[in-house]
Amino acid sequence: MRLTILSILLLINTLQFSFAQSGVKDSVIRFPMIGINYGLYVPGGDLDERFGLTSMLNGNFLFKTNKNLLWGFSGGFLFGDDIKEPGLMSSIKNPEGYILGLDGLYADVRTYERGYYVNAVIGKVFSFKKPNPNSGLMIFGGPGFIQHKIRIESIGNTVPALRGDYVKGYDRLTNGIALQEFIGYVYFSNRQLINFYAGFEFIQGFTKGRRDYNFDNPDDPNGNRIDLLYGFRAGWVLPLYKKKPAAYYFY
């Protein structure tokens, strides 16, 4: 762990010296940047029938050119606890809608949304000139890959039907290619202290169920799906460039 942290610090330091240049306040400059952000999304399409509000914790590595073009990659962890899947685990529920454990008591079974999204990024910053020519309207997007499933936890492990690989017959594992679009505002501080961006994001997933058989819905063909996410995303950015040296004049 110490070696990993040291390696990251050395990489950041190397990148900063590699991109020593004019000050961010005076001109459009090129630099790599690391971002951490959070998004909250409303599902649409087929995804709306399975999940409610969805969160994504995301990280990215982007490079901004001296023409304010952007390219890089991004990856995020999808999660939520609002499960709406019709008939989920109906084959092991009693007429009252409960699951009995081996101890004869109602089992405590919890469900969550889990998944991830990764994509390539290409875009551009349209400068507003203030507070500097590197800040302004930011538009980017790109192709990617999305995967999601229902995580099922049986507290106490008292339900044999939800043990080991059996749980895969209920988790609705789904994945496929996706597209992403983002439009928002990015701010780079003149003093390199505060840097952030925020805006609206749209994701379209062209997915398919990947389980051969659903125990609680054997007639489900696991066919093609259109999974949509619409939301707001905001995050912190660390630009990796060396500050312009201060100028001194002697008389």
FIDREN-279489 format. One record per residue (C-alpha): x negated, y, z; residue in one letter. Coordinates in steps of 0.001 Angstrom, whole numbers, plus 500000, padded with zeros to 6 digits. Each point is the difference from the previous one (the first is absolute). Layout:
% residues N
XYZA;...
This chain:
% residues 251
500000500000500000M;497194502430500877R;498254499187496718L;503237500639498057T;500580503368501686I;496373501014499421L;500241499000496329S;503145502122499536I;498355503018501663L;496912499634497812L;502177499757496879L;501908503166500927I;496744501844500702N;498536498855496659T;503106501095498107L;499974503387501671Q;496418500679498885F;500750498635496526S;502726502603499564F;498285503092501372A;501242502870497865Q;501732503390499895S;502453500768502767G;503572498739499728V;501261503575500378K;498206501333496939D;500473497431497256S;501496496639499011V;497597497366501272I;499726496238499690R;499980497698502998F;501238496613501234P;502531499926502829M;501439497517502462I;503653500271500999G;502252498487502662I;503717500577499726N;503476498874501032Y;503146499748497901G;503662499421500818L;502145498580497201Y;503604499235499115V;500299496747498011P;501937499779496759G;500887497416497392G;499796496390501187D;497856501032502964L;502930501903501516D;501843496680500440E;497135498609502083R;498479502830502067F;500897503339501541G;497600502887500643L;496445498952499168T;496701501424501252S;496588499818498392M;496624500690501625L;497628500712497163N;496340500677499328G;498350501182496805N;496697500911498438F;500174502625497272L;497535501974497928F;500795503571498913K;498103501376497000T;498971503599499348N;503063500235497737K;502296499007502878N;500660496569498517L;500545497128502439L;499275496291499788W;499552497201502522G;501942497308501813F;502469499704502860S;501404497273502234G;502667499875502696G;501774497785502523F;503807499871499739L;502050499413503134F;503450500443501500G;502547498322502266D;503304500564498153D;500805496678498273I;503171499820497920K;499463496765498026E;503432498319499561P;500255496492501444G;496510499959501482L;499493496748502011M;503738499218499653S;499203496297499602S;498702499769503591I;502531502294501690K;503087498802501863N;503515501281499113P;499469502939502372E;496879501059498118G;497412498898502613Y;497037497616499766I;499643497373502728L;496581498991501290G;498809496624501228L;500723501156503560D;503697500367499181G;499873503781500310L;500459502633497347Y;496609500515498361A;498420503447499905D;499242500334496288V;498664503337498754R;499596501187496425T;497802502699498503Y;499086501398496614E;496372499429499058R;498045500596496832G;497325501986498215Y;499479502189496972Y;496759500675498083V;499517502120496913N;497636501926497764A;500340503788500100V;499588502613497288I;501228503578500211G;499233503691500152K;500059503002502341V;501607503126498509F;498346502829501870S;501908502893501585F;496646501853500355K;500748500635503692K;498619499183502509P;497528498609497433N;500004498537496465P;499800496427501350N;503400500143501737S;503410499964498366G;502643497805498433L;498813496388499901M;501502497437497646I;498761496428499733F;501161496464499320G;498959496678498594G;500599496273499668P;499864497696502978G;501181496850501748F;502652499690502713I;500867497114502312Q;502600499726502760H;501648497334502126K;502074499529503123I;497838499151502996R;501875497650502328I;498901499497503607E;501592497441502300S;499140501087503543I;498972496935501984G;499830497921496809N;503159498077500944T;501441499645496479V;498481497085498022P;501399501361496714A;497857503133500438L;496722498291500811R;496954499876497752G;500636499942496276D;503759499576500503Y;500316503749500589V;498929500566496383K;503400498684498931G;501597503111501516Y;497466502815499552D;500934501076496417R;496385500603498929L;500108502319496983T;497332501763497937N;499194501457496617G;498561502940498098I;501026503534500892A;499725503648498998L;499560503020502273Q;500523503756499569E;499184502747502503F;500546503759499911I;499043502310502845G;497547502560501355Y;496372499487500981V;498081502434502208Y;496225500147500374F;498781502356502684S;497364502575499058N;498082498909503097R;500486496239499468Q;501884499737503324L;503631499344499030I;500881498034496876N;503333498355499293F;502611499190497409Y;503739499337500063A;502679499304497439G;502516497624498513F;499179496533498760E;501855497512497803F;499138496308499553I;501567497566497547Q;499258496296500477G;500700497442497263F;499969496955502227T;501132496408500352K;500676497672502937G;497051497624500441R;501471497211502130R;501074496866498151D;502964499503502309Y;501986502006502540N;501370497675502698F;502900502281500898D;500898500876496389N;498981497171497643P;501991501508497125D;497892503177500017D;497982499829496759P;497223502304501321N;500341501921496750G;498572503289498846N;500562503032502221R;499682503780499865I;498765501196503399D;499980503775500482L;498640502285502719L;500649503752500280Y;498381501982502761G;497843502688501548F;496287499501500592R;497521502150501914A;496416499484501033G;496579501225501015W;497077500279497578V;496252499960500613L;498153501572497029P;496421498744499766L;497860502912498881Y;497158501975501520K;500878503547501016K;498443502797498020K;496949501329501874P;500391503437501496A;498192502767498148A;497551502240501839Y;498548503254498768Y;496779501588501295F;499034503644499551Y;
